Amino acid sequence: MEDICFSEGSVPVCIAAKVYGKDASWIRAGIIVGWLPIGKATRKGRIVTRIEEMDSKYGRINFYISPKLLFEQTGYIWKGERKWVQQ
């Protein structure tokens, strides 16, 4: 894995959803409750960890999906492009 160059920044939720073959809401819920260990969910600088907090009345949730963690879980290499490419 030393020779793999991961793109900077977060993998978009829609790309992770395609990698897993699931809906984007599945990805978001999995990150929030912790059974999908590929990133973090935050709101106003605080980590969101409860599914009840997904309600939009509390404000926007930002998701960070780590390219390295996504690779470790799935083998998919995020290269910073929105097109779908399976390695």
N, C-alpha and C positions, 0 to 999 in steps of 0.2 A: 504494500500500500504506500510505501515511501515515494514512489514515482508518480502517484496520482496527484494531479493539480486540480484542486476544487475551486470552483468559482467563488468569488467574494459575495457576501450578502446572503439573504434568505432565499430558499427555494419557494416559489409561489405555492399556495395551498392547492390551486387547480392542477399543478404539475404533480404534486404528491398524490393527489386523488387519482390521477391517471396511472401512476406507478402502482398503486395498491388496487386499482380497479374498483374504487369505491367513490361515493359522493363526497364532496368537499366538507359537508357537515360532519361526516364520519371522521375525517381527518381532524377537524377542529375539536370535536368532542373527545377524541382519543388523546390529543395533546393536553387538553385541559384536565382531564381526570387522571392522566398518567399512564394509561395502558398502551399508548403509542409514543415511545421514548425517542422522538426525533426532533423535538424542539420545545419551545416555551410559548405560553400565551400571557400577555400582559395588558393591563389597563391602567393608565395614568401612572406607569412606573411600577406597579405592583403585580406580582404573578397571580394569575387566575387559576384556581385549582378545583372549583366546584361547578358542576354542570348547571346549577341554578343561576350562576353568574353570567351565563350566556345571553340572558335577556338584554335586548338592546336598550331598554330603559336606563340601564346603568352606564351606557356609553360604549364607544367602540373598543373592541378587543384587537390588539395587534398580535400577529403570530410570527414567530421566527422559527423557521425550519432549517436545521443545520444540514448543509450538503454532505458533510462527513457522516453524520448519524444516519441520514437517509441511505447513503451508500452502504454503511455497515448493516443496516436492516434489510436492504433489498438488492444491493448490487448495482443500483442505478447511479450513474455519474451525472450530476447537474453541471452543465457547462455555461450556464447563464443565458441560454436560449429558450424561447417559449415553444419551439417546435418539439414534438414528441420523438425522442430517439432512445431506444432500448439498447443498452450495451451488452 
